[in-house]
Amino acid sequence: MDVIEKMRGVPTGRFGMHADVPKEPVVINSATIISE
């Protein structure tokens, strides 16, 4: 969940007709599926 917390902290603004868009690109370099 730390990735989500980092994404939550990114500054956002308006872009065209969309509100609350990240001002800088959010890039996820890799993802791993784990079992619960």
FILUM-530508 format. One record per residue: residue number from 1; residue in one letter; chain; x, y, z of N, C-alpha, C, O in turn. Coordinates in Angstrom, 1 decimal, decimal comma. Atoms other than C-alpha are relative to their C-alpha. Layout:
! FILUM-530508
(NUM; 'A'; 'A'; (X; Y; Z); (X; Y; Z); (X; Y; Z); (X; Y; Z))
...
***
This chain:
! FILUM-530508
(1; 'M'; 'A'; (0,8; -1,2; 0,0); (0,0; 0,0; 0,0); (0,9; 1,3; 0,0); (0,3; 2,4; -0,2))
(2; 'D'; 'A'; (-0,8; -1,2; 0,0); (3,0; 2,3; 0,2); (0,0; 0,7; -1,4); (0,2; 1,9; -1,4))
(3; 'V'; 'A'; (0,1; -0,6; 1,4); (2,8; 2,8; -3,6); (-1,2; 1,0; -0,1); (-1,1; 2,0; -0,7))
(4; 'I'; 'A'; (1,2; -0,8; 0,0); (-0,7; 4,1; -3,2); (0,2; 1,3; 0,8); (-0,3; 2,4; 0,4))
(5; 'E'; 'A'; (-0,3; -1,2; -0,8); (0,4; 6,5; -0,5); (0,9; 1,0; -0,7); (0,6; 2,2; -0,6))
(6; 'K'; 'A'; (-0,8; -0,9; 0,8); (3,1; 7,9; -2,7); (-0,8; 0,6; -1,1); (-0,6; 1,8; -1,4))
(7; 'M'; 'A'; (0,8; -0,6; 1,1); (0,6; 8,4; -5,6); (-0,9; 1,0; 0,6); (-1,2; 2,0; -0,1))
(8; 'R'; 'A'; (1,0; -0,9; -0,6); (-1,8; 10,1; -3,2); (0,7; 1,4; 0,2); (0,0; 2,4; 0,2))
(9; 'G'; 'A'; (-0,7; -1,2; -0,3); (0,9; 12,7; -2,4); (0,4; 0,8; -1,2); (1,0; 1,9; -1,0))
(10; 'V'; 'A'; (-0,4; -0,7; 1,2); (1,5; 13,8; -6,0); (-0,9; 1,2; -0,3); (-2,1; 1,1; -0,2))
(11; 'P'; 'A'; (0,8; -1,2; 0,3); (0,4; 17,4; -6,8); (-0,9; -0,2; -1,2); (-0,4; -0,8; -2,2))
(12; 'T'; 'A'; (0,9; 0,1; 1,1); (-2,6; 17,6; -9,1); (-0,6; 1,3; -0,5); (-0,4; 2,3; 0,3))
(13; 'G'; 'A'; (0,6; -1,2; 0,5); (-4,4; 20,2; -11,2); (-0,9; -0,4; -1,2); (-1,2; -1,5; -1,4))
(14; 'R'; 'A'; (0,9; 0,2; 1,1); (-6,7; 20,7; -14,2); (0,8; -0,3; -1,3); (1,9; 0,3; -1,4))
(15; 'F'; 'A'; (-0,5; 0,3; 1,4); (-5,9; 19,3; -17,7); (-1,1; -0,1; -0,9); (-1,8; -1,1; -0,9))
(16; 'G'; 'A'; (1,2; 0,0; 0,9); (-8,4; 20,2; -20,3); (-1,3; 0,0; 0,7); (-1,5; 0,8; 1,6))
(17; 'M'; 'A'; (1,3; 0,1; -0,7); (-11,8; 19,1; -19,2); (0,1; -0,9; 1,3); (-0,9; -1,1; 2,0))
(18; 'H'; 'A'; (-0,2; 0,9; -1,1); (-10,3; 16,8; -16,5); (0,5; 0,8; 1,2); (1,4; 1,6; 1,1))
(19; 'A'; 'A'; (-0,5; -0,5; -1,2); (-9,8; 17,8; -12,9); (0,8; -1,0; 0,7); (0,6; -2,2; 0,5))
(20; 'D'; 'A'; (-0,8; 0,9; -0,9); (-7,4; 16,3; -10,4); (0,9; -1,0; -0,8); (0,9; -2,2; -0,5))
(21; 'V'; 'A'; (-1,0; 0,8; 0,8); (-4,8; 15,1; -12,9); (1,4; 0,3; 0,5); (1,7; 1,4; 0,8))
(22; 'P'; 'A'; (-1,4; -0,3; -0,5); (-1,2; 14,6; -11,7); (0,7; 0,9; -0,9); (0,6; 0,9; -2,2))
(23; 'K'; 'A'; (-0,8; -1,0; 0,7); (1,0; 17,5; -12,7); (1,3; -0,6; -0,7); (1,7; -0,2; -1,7))
(24; 'E'; 'A'; (-1,1; 0,7; 0,6); (3,9; 15,1; -13,3); (-0,4; -1,4; -0,3); (-1,3; -1,9; 0,4))
(25; 'P'; 'A'; (0,4; 1,3; 0,3); (3,6; 11,7; -14,9); (0,3; -1,0; 1,2); (1,3; -0,9; 1,9))
(26; 'V'; 'A'; (-0,1; 1,0; -1,0); (3,1; 8,8; -12,5); (0,4; -1,3; -0,7); (-0,4; -1,8; -1,6))
(27; 'V'; 'A'; (-0,5; 1,2; 0,7); (5,2; 5,8; -13,7); (0,2; -1,1; 1,0); (0,8; -1,0; 2,0))
(28; 'I'; 'A'; (-0,2; 1,2; -0,7); (5,0; 2,3; -12,3); (0,9; -0,9; -0,8); (0,5; -1,3; -1,9))
(29; 'N'; 'A'; (-1,0; 0,7; 0,8); (8,1; 0,5; -13,4); (-0,2; -1,5; 0,0); (0,2; -2,2; -0,9))
(30; 'S'; 'A'; (0,2; 1,4; 0,0); (7,1; -3,0; -12,3); (-1,2; -0,3; 1,0); (-1,5; 0,5; 1,8))
(31; 'A'; 'A'; (1,1; 0,5; -0,9); (4,3; -5,0; -10,6); (0,2; -1,5; 0,2); (0,6; -2,2; -0,7))
(32; 'T'; 'A'; (-0,2; 1,5; -0,3); (4,3; -8,4; -8,9); (-1,3; -0,4; 0,6); (-1,9; 0,2; 1,5))
(33; 'I'; 'A'; (1,2; 0,6; -0,6); (1,3; -10,6; -8,2); (0,4; -0,8; 1,1); (1,3; -1,7; 1,0))
(34; 'I'; 'A'; (-0,3; 0,8; -1,2); (1,4; -12,0; -4,7); (-1,3; -0,7; 0,5); (-2,4; -0,1; 0,3))
(35; 'S'; 'A'; (1,2; 0,6; -0,5); (-1,0; -14,4; -3,1); (-0,3; 0,5; 1,4); (0,6; 1,1; 2,1))
(36; 'E'; 'A'; (0,4; -0,5; -1,2); (-2,9; -13,4; -0,1); (0,2; -0,9; 1,2); (-0,1; -0,6; 2,3))
***
